[in-house]
Amino acid sequence: MSAPMRLVLVRHGETVGHSSIRYYGRTDVALSDLGRRQMRLAREWLAARDGASGFAPVFTSPLVRATEAARIIAGRDAATIAIEEFAEVDFGLFEGLTAEEIAARYPEEFRLWNVNRLAPDFVYPEGESRAAFVARVARGTARMLVSWQDAHAGGSAGSNALVVAHRGVIRAVVRQLTGVFEPHIDLGSIHILEQEPGGADLRFARWRPVALDLTEHLAGRGGTVD
């Protein structure tokens, strides 16, 4: 019996400017030293896990914090495929600000955001709507699966694919493929989906979550944020 197809999703690590506290969406910030360390720890954990190493293909958001993270995990020479639709949501006026800064500068917008944070019709002020973002990621997911299916059929892809992206993107992909709503998606976290039996075509596969929001690889080894 052939190995099940697995999709491993990793959220990039901490960034310059501290993505742990700031809302960087489309702003193209680089990984910090801590973020690189978190990605090395993710690589070590995945390499030690049977059946979750040797990624081909490797998909990423086009933003540098994701592309660099993908190369740390998959190897500097790994061929990566940037999915433009996997860029994080455009936070508009909230870009680069902490929650406290948003509340101070845009109190009414902050109030509405907290009331409607995950509502489909919510629009970030001068940014992207929730519905447009989810639809965009869905298009990217479909394109990713077609690419993986074609490469696998041609013998150039294996049974483990990697996606390195952002919190909102991973949440949307997991929900689209499994129906599970995953609210956390910590920096450096690992999420593993497995194809359910019953079909060889990845474009129409059903997926089940094997693990969500794994962070054990970050604990106690300099990979967590104080």
Order of alpha helices (4+ residues) and beta strands (2+ residues): beta-alpha-beta-alpha-beta-alpha-alpha-alpha-beta-alpha-beta-beta
